[in-house]
């Protein structure tokens, strides 16, 4: 007989291990956090599964946003909708004076065809970049949205004793708007997110496959890299494949460019201080085996942690593209960067030091770890540039699975152990209440 899938365990059984390893820290956990987590746990699981089964791509989160707004109205809140297309924001006013806190969850999914075998797996398909693809919450944003709705439920129930106020931010398009569109955190801010409610602190979380469930990852200062897209078009002259001397071959130039560009990081960037990455993600040119095409397009990403390094890589890549192409008799049109990228996600050092004990109270000090610098990016970085902020990781990989070998975020087999929902809920609620009460 096969063991039951970890995602099908009842919420109470799933979190039994959590209570076991956090027993040493339980005396520091707010009793109202424990009571609220137990009360809303089943609802959070149900919400997450509903969002998981009905994922929507960036800037297309109509159903998700409607469900979020409906839930918030049922709690007696008055959400604002349509911010940055499908963003939803609500304010919980406490019964006592106090600070202002903002909490964020992202709502969008990815163009990934799910391969988890879950009974609530996504069957959604769509057209993306001209191709038919599945749609999946392969990064865990369904969990983030479910968790924040659970936090909202808990905070509303204790509103009359709550000092201060809390902004709930349900954000679309964290994964990046489609080509030709804008979206995400920067657009929410541009449309006045903090105009009438400027928080004293902001918190966000992300479920993370490389951490075991029951652990939390957080660090002061830089946490996740700045991310930028580049686009390079190498223009040659089309000719028959049998007589390459009759034209200018952009494919050979592109191959040389990819090779030469590797030296930007390996030979011209001091990676002993902070890491950097230049990666090509797509190369497209030609349509037939015996035709050398007119041009080749290359797109990719740059990841950095320092503004000076970021600018230097932009300059170097453009220089390499133009001069390598010229060496082959071709020309290069290099957009580096190609549009607005995400800045470095950096946690406010003082706020993070203050709130770390709150995270330790939930899972125990030994289970709050300092992760290495992450080359992945997050547009939570835009909020962190405006107000003191802390972003933390919640372990998502279940017992008996090596987190290093587990399917990663963005994988079609990404598998969230639903105990992470309970950990994330408790952590976000504990951090929020400790900050509002001035205990953190």
VOTOR-615173 format. One line per 2 residues: for each residue z, x, y of C-alpha. Coordinates in Angstrom, 1 decimal. Example, Ala and Ser with C-alpha at 12.3 -4.5 7.8 and 13.67 -1.06 7.14 Angstrom:
<atoms>
7.8,12.3,-4.5  7.1,13.7,-1.1
</atoms>
This chain:
<atoms>
0.0,0.0,0.0  -1.0,1.4,3.4
1.7,1.8,6.0  1.4,-0.6,8.9
-0.5,0.7,11.9  2.0,1.9,14.6
0.4,-0.4,17.2  1.2,-3.4,15.0
5.0,-2.7,14.7  7.2,-5.2,16.5
8.2,-3.9,19.9  11.9,-3.7,18.9
11.1,-1.7,15.8  8.7,0.5,17.7
11.3,1.5,20.2  14.1,2.1,17.7
13.3,5.8,17.7  13.5,5.9,21.5
17.1,4.6,21.5  18.0,7.2,18.8
16.8,10.2,20.7  18.0,9.0,24.1
21.4,8.1,23.0  22.9,11.2,24.6
21.5,10.2,28.0  22.2,6.5,27.6
25.3,6.6,29.7  23.1,7.5,32.7
20.6,4.7,32.1  21.1,1.7,34.4
22.3,-1.3,32.4  19.9,-3.5,34.3
17.0,-1.2,33.2  18.0,-1.6,29.5
18.4,-5.4,29.8  15.1,-5.9,31.7
13.2,-3.6,29.3  14.4,-5.6,26.3
13.6,-8.9,28.0  10.0,-8.1,29.1
9.0,-5.8,26.2  7.1,-8.4,24.2
5.2,-9.6,27.3  4.2,-6.1,28.2
2.8,-5.5,24.7  0.9,-8.8,24.9
-0.5,-8.0,28.3  -1.6,-4.6,27.3
-3.4,-5.9,24.2  -5.2,-8.5,26.3
-6.4,-6.0,28.8  -7.4,-3.6,25.9
-9.5,-6.3,24.3  -11.2,-7.2,27.6
-11.9,-3.9,29.4  -14.0,-3.6,32.5
-15.7,-0.6,34.1  -14.9,0.8,37.5
-15.6,-1.6,40.4  -16.2,-4.4,37.8
-12.5,-5.3,37.1  -12.9,-9.0,38.0
-11.1,-10.5,35.0  -8.4,-7.9,35.0
-7.7,-8.4,38.7  -7.6,-12.1,38.2
-5.1,-11.9,35.4  -2.9,-9.5,37.4
-2.9,-11.8,40.4  -2.2,-14.8,38.3
0.8,-13.1,36.7  2.2,-12.0,40.1
1.9,-15.6,41.5  3.7,-16.9,38.4
6.6,-14.5,39.4  6.7,-16.1,42.9
4.9,-13.3,44.7  1.9,-13.6,47.1
-0.6,-11.0,46.1  -3.4,-9.8,48.3
-6.7,-9.5,46.4  -10.2,-8.0,47.0
-8.9,-4.7,48.3  -11.5,-2.0,47.5
-13.4,-4.8,45.7  -10.9,-5.7,43.0
-7.6,-4.2,44.1  -4.5,-6.3,44.0
-1.3,-5.6,46.0  2.0,-7.5,46.2
5.3,-6.8,48.0  8.7,-7.5,46.5
11.2,-7.9,49.3  14.7,-7.0,48.3
17.7,-9.0,49.4  19.3,-6.0,51.1
18.1,-3.4,53.6  16.8,-0.2,52.1
13.8,2.2,51.7  10.3,1.3,50.8
8.7,2.3,47.5  5.1,2.0,46.2
4.2,1.9,42.5  0.6,2.3,41.3
-1.3,1.3,38.2  -5.0,1.7,37.6
-7.1,-1.0,35.9  -10.5,0.3,35.0
-11.9,1.3,31.6  -14.7,3.7,30.4
-18.2,3.5,29.0  -17.0,4.4,25.5
-17.6,2.5,22.2  -14.2,2.0,20.6
-13.6,3.4,17.1  -9.8,2.8,16.6
-10.1,-0.1,14.1  -7.3,-2.0,16.0
-7.3,-5.8,15.5  -7.5,-6.1,19.2
-10.1,-3.4,19.7  -12.7,-4.0,22.4
-16.0,-5.5,21.4  -17.3,-5.5,25.0
-20.7,-3.9,25.6  -22.6,-3.3,28.9
-25.4,-1.3,30.5  -24.3,1.9,32.0
-26.7,4.5,33.5  -29.5,2.6,32.0
-28.1,2.7,28.5  -26.3,0.1,26.3
-22.7,1.2,25.6  -19.4,-0.1,24.5
-16.5,-0.4,27.0  -13.0,0.8,26.1
-9.7,1.5,27.6  -10.0,5.0,26.3
-7.7,6.5,29.0  -4.8,4.0,28.8
-5.2,2.1,32.0  -4.5,-1.1,30.1
-1.0,0.4,29.4  -0.5,1.3,33.0
-1.3,-2.2,34.2  0.8,-3.9,31.5
3.8,-1.6,32.4  3.6,-2.3,36.1
3.5,-6.0,35.5  6.6,-5.6,33.4
8.3,-3.7,36.2  7.3,-6.4,38.6
8.9,-9.0,36.4  12.1,-7.0,36.2
12.3,-6.3,39.9  11.7,-9.9,40.9
14.5,-11.0,38.6  17.0,-8.7,40.4
15.4,-9.2,43.9  18.5,-10.6,45.7
20.5,-7.4,44.8  17.6,-5.1,45.5
18.0,-2.7,48.5  14.7,-2.2,50.2
11.2,-3.3,49.1  8.6,-2.4,46.6
4.8,-2.4,46.9  2.9,-3.0,43.7
-0.6,-1.4,43.8  -3.0,-2.4,41.1
-6.0,-0.1,41.7  -9.6,-0.4,40.6
-12.1,2.4,40.0  -9.8,5.4,39.3
-12.4,6.7,36.9  -14.9,6.9,39.8
-17.3,4.4,41.3  -20.8,4.0,40.0
-23.5,6.0,41.7  -24.2,4.6,45.1
-20.8,2.8,45.4  -17.4,3.8,46.7
-14.1,2.8,45.2  -10.6,3.8,44.1
-7.6,5.0,46.0  -9.4,6.5,49.0
-11.1,3.1,49.7  -7.8,1.2,49.3
-6.3,3.5,51.9  -9.3,3.2,54.2
-9.0,-0.6,54.0  -5.4,-0.4,55.3
-3.2,-0.2,52.2  -0.4,1.5,54.2
-1.1,-0.1,57.5  1.7,-2.6,57.5
3.8,-1.1,54.6  4.1,2.7,54.7
6.2,3.7,51.7  8.9,6.4,51.8
8.0,7.4,48.3  5.3,6.5,45.8
5.3,6.8,42.0  2.7,6.7,39.3
2.4,7.4,35.6  -0.2,8.1,33.0
0.0,7.8,29.2  -1.0,11.2,27.7
-2.3,12.0,24.2  -1.1,15.6,24.2
2.5,14.6,24.5  4.4,12.9,21.6
5.8,9.5,22.2  9.3,9.6,23.6
8.6,12.5,25.9  7.8,12.6,29.6
5.9,15.4,31.4  6.5,16.2,35.1
6.3,19.2,37.4  6.8,20.0,41.0
3.8,20.9,43.1  0.2,21.0,41.7
-0.1,19.0,38.5  -3.8,18.0,38.1
-6.9,19.7,39.4  -9.2,18.7,42.3
-12.5,17.4,40.8  -15.9,17.6,42.3
-19.4,16.7,41.1  -22.5,18.8,41.8
-26.1,18.0,41.5  -28.9,20.6,41.4
-32.6,19.9,41.2  -34.9,22.8,40.3
-38.5,22.2,41.4  -41.3,24.0,39.7
-45.0,23.2,39.1  -46.1,21.1,36.1
-48.5,22.6,33.6  -49.6,22.4,29.9
-47.1,23.9,27.5  -49.9,26.1,26.1
-50.4,27.9,29.4  -47.1,28.4,31.2
-48.7,30.9,33.5  -50.6,27.9,35.1
-47.4,26.5,36.6  -43.8,27.3,37.4
-41.3,26.6,34.6  -38.1,24.9,35.9
-36.7,24.7,32.4  -36.5,28.5,32.0
-35.0,28.7,35.5  -32.4,26.0,34.6
-31.4,28.0,31.5  -31.0,31.1,33.6
-29.0,29.2,36.2  -26.6,27.8,33.6
-26.0,31.3,32.2  -25.6,33.0,35.6
-23.3,30.3,36.9  -20.7,31.2,34.3
-20.0,34.4,36.2  -18.7,32.4,39.2
-15.4,31.8,37.5  -15.4,34.7,35.0
-16.3,37.4,37.5  -15.7,36.1,41.1
-12.7,33.8,40.9  -9.2,35.2,40.5
-8.0,33.0,37.7  -4.8,35.0,37.3
-3.4,32.9,40.1  -4.7,29.5,39.4
-7.3,28.2,36.9  -10.8,27.0,37.8
-13.7,25.5,35.9  -17.4,25.1,36.5
-19.0,22.9,33.8  -22.5,21.5,33.4
-22.4,18.0,31.9  -26.1,17.0,31.9
-29.5,18.7,32.0  -32.6,16.5,32.2
-36.2,17.5,32.5  -39.5,16.6,30.9
-40.6,13.8,28.7  -43.1,15.5,26.2
-43.0,18.5,23.9  -46.2,20.1,25.3
-45.7,19.5,29.0  -43.8,21.9,31.3
-42.3,19.4,33.8  -42.3,19.6,37.6
-38.5,19.6,37.8  -35.1,19.7,36.0
-31.9,18.1,37.2  -28.5,19.5,36.4
-25.2,17.8,37.1  -21.7,18.9,36.4
-18.1,19.3,37.6  -16.0,21.8,39.4
-12.2,21.9,38.9  -9.8,23.8,41.1
-6.3,24.0,42.4  -6.8,25.8,45.7
-8.8,24.7,48.7  -10.0,28.3,49.4
-11.2,28.7,45.8  -12.8,25.3,45.9
-14.9,26.2,49.0  -15.8,29.6,47.6
-17.1,28.1,44.3  -19.1,25.5,46.3
-20.8,28.4,48.2  -21.3,30.6,45.1
-22.8,27.8,43.0  -25.3,26.9,45.8
-26.2,30.5,46.2  -26.7,31.1,42.5
-28.8,28.0,42.2  -31.1,28.9,45.1
-31.5,32.6,44.2  -31.9,32.3,40.5
-34.5,29.6,41.0  -36.3,31.7,43.6
-36.4,34.6,41.1  -38.5,32.3,38.8
-40.8,31.2,41.6  -39.0,27.8,41.7
-36.9,26.2,44.4  -33.5,24.5,44.1
-32.1,21.6,46.1  -28.3,22.0,45.5
-25.8,19.3,46.5  -22.5,21.1,46.0
-20.4,19.1,46.2  -22.3,15.8,45.5
-20.2,13.3,47.4  -16.4,12.9,47.8
-14.3,14.5,45.1  -10.6,14.0,44.2
-8.1,16.5,45.8  -5.5,18.3,43.8
-2.8,15.9,42.5  0.4,17.6,43.7
3.9,16.2,43.4  6.3,16.5,46.3
8.7,19.2,45.3  11.8,17.7,46.8
11.1,14.2,45.6  10.3,15.5,42.1
13.5,17.5,41.9  15.5,14.5,43.1
13.9,12.1,40.5  13.8,14.3,37.5
17.3,13.3,36.4  16.1,9.6,36.5
13.5,10.5,33.9  16.0,12.5,31.9
18.3,9.5,31.8  15.6,7.5,30.0
14.5,9.9,27.3  17.1,12.7,27.4
16.9,16.1,29.3  15.3,17.8,26.3
12.5,15.3,26.2  11.4,15.8,29.8
9.0,18.8,29.8  7.0,20.7,32.3
3.3,20.5,31.3  0.8,23.2,32.1
-1.6,22.7,34.9  -4.1,20.0,33.9
-7.8,20.4,34.6  -8.2,16.7,34.5
-8.1,14.9,37.9  -6.5,11.8,39.3
-7.2,9.9,42.5  -3.5,9.2,42.8
-3.9,12.5,44.8  -5.0,10.5,47.8
-1.7,8.6,48.0  0.2,11.9,47.5
-1.6,13.3,50.6  -0.3,10.4,52.7
3.4,10.0,51.5  5.8,11.9,49.3
4.8,11.1,45.7  5.5,11.8,42.1
3.1,11.4,39.2  4.3,11.9,35.6
3.0,11.7,32.1  4.3,9.5,29.3
3.7,10.7,25.8  1.4,8.4,23.8
0.9,10.0,20.4  3.0,8.5,17.6
5.3,10.2,15.0  3.6,12.2,12.3
0.5,13.0,14.4  0.1,16.4,16.0
-0.5,15.7,19.7  -2.7,18.8,19.9
-5.0,17.4,17.3  -4.8,13.8,18.3
-7.8,12.1,19.8  -7.6,12.7,23.5
-7.7,10.4,26.4  -11.4,9.4,26.9
-12.0,9.6,23.1  -13.4,6.6,21.3
-10.5,7.1,18.9  -7.7,7.4,21.5
-4.8,5.6,20.0  -1.7,4.6,22.0
1.6,4.3,20.2  3.0,1.2,21.9
6.5,2.7,22.1  5.0,4.5,25.1
4.9,1.1,26.9  8.7,0.8,26.6
9.2,4.4,27.7  6.9,4.0,30.7
8.5,0.7,31.7  12.0,2.1,31.5
11.0,5.3,33.3  9.3,3.6,36.2
12.1,1.1,36.6  14.8,3.7,36.5
13.0,5.9,39.0  12.4,3.0,41.4
16.0,1.7,41.2  17.6,5.1,41.6
15.4,5.8,44.6  16.1,2.4,46.3
19.9,2.7,45.6  19.9,6.3,46.8
21.2,7.5,43.5  18.4,9.8,42.7
</atoms>
